[in-house]
Amino acid sequence: MENQLKNTKETKKAITRKFKGVVISDKMNKTIVVRVDQVKIHPKYKKRYAVSKKYKVHDEKNQFKEDDKVEFTECRPLSKDKKWRVVYK
């Protein structure tokens, strides 16, 4: 019985969301604002339209500037608005 419980605990993996976007602001210290664009299709008319959303992302090294492409992932809340961090490669 213990062995079965141990196996189920080990196999569970946290699902983290990852996005790619473009930096639109780097004026804050250790924070960048990233715009993520997405194409959606209207359910009735089947027309494609663009939707964008802005995220505040933690940039520990202040490395990224405007118009850079970045990849970021979900993390614990770092402030009221920041719940994302940059994935450095």
C-alpha positions in Angstrom: 0.0 0.0 0.0 2.8 2.5 0.9 4.6 1.7 -2.3 1.5 2.6 -4.4 1.1 5.9 -2.6 4.8 6.7 -3.0 4.6 6.0 -6.8 1.6 8.3 -7.3 3.3 11.2 -5.4 6.5 10.8 -7.5 4.6 10.8 -10.9 2.7 14.0 -10.3 4.3 17.0 -12.0 3.4 20.6 -11.7 2.0 22.1 -14.9 3.6 25.5 -15.6 2.4 27.8 -18.3 5.0 29.2 -20.8 4.5 32.1 -23.2 6.6 33.9 -25.8 6.2 37.6 -26.5 7.8 40.9 -27.3 9.1 43.4 -24.7 7.1 46.7 -24.9 8.5 48.4 -21.8 11.7 48.1 -19.7 11.5 51.3 -17.6 11.0 49.5 -14.3 13.8 48.0 -12.3 14.0 44.2 -12.7 10.6 44.2 -14.4 9.6 44.2 -18.1 6.2 44.4 -19.7 5.7 41.7 -22.4 2.9 41.7 -25.0 1.7 38.2 -26.1 -0.3 38.1 -29.3 -2.8 35.4 -30.1 -5.1 34.7 -33.1 -8.6 33.7 -32.3 -11.5 32.5 -34.5 -15.0 33.9 -34.0 -17.3 31.0 -33.1 -20.2 32.1 -35.4 -18.5 34.0 -38.2 -15.3 32.0 -38.4 -13.3 35.2 -38.9 -9.8 35.4 -37.5 -8.9 38.3 -35.2 -5.9 39.3 -33.2 -5.9 39.5 -29.4 -3.0 40.7 -27.3 -2.4 40.7 -23.6 0.3 42.4 -21.5 2.2 40.6 -18.6 4.6 42.1 -16.1 7.6 39.7 -16.0 10.5 39.5 -13.6 13.9 40.1 -15.2 16.5 39.6 -12.5 19.5 40.8 -14.6 17.8 43.7 -16.4 19.0 42.1 -19.6 16.1 42.6 -22.0 15.3 45.8 -23.8 12.3 47.0 -25.9 11.5 44.9 -29.0 13.4 41.8 -27.7 11.6 38.5 -28.0 11.4 36.6 -24.6 10.1 33.4 -23.2 8.6 33.5 -19.7 7.0 31.0 -17.3 4.7 31.1 -14.4 6.1 31.3 -10.8 5.1 32.2 -7.3 3.7 35.8 -6.8 6.6 38.2 -6.7 4.4 41.3 -6.2 0.8 42.4 -6.7 1.1 42.1 -10.5 4.2 40.0 -11.1 3.6 36.3 -11.3 5.9 35.5 -14.2 9.7 35.2 -14.7 12.0 35.2 -17.7 13.5 31.9 -18.9 17.2 32.6 -19.5 18.9 30.5 -22.2 
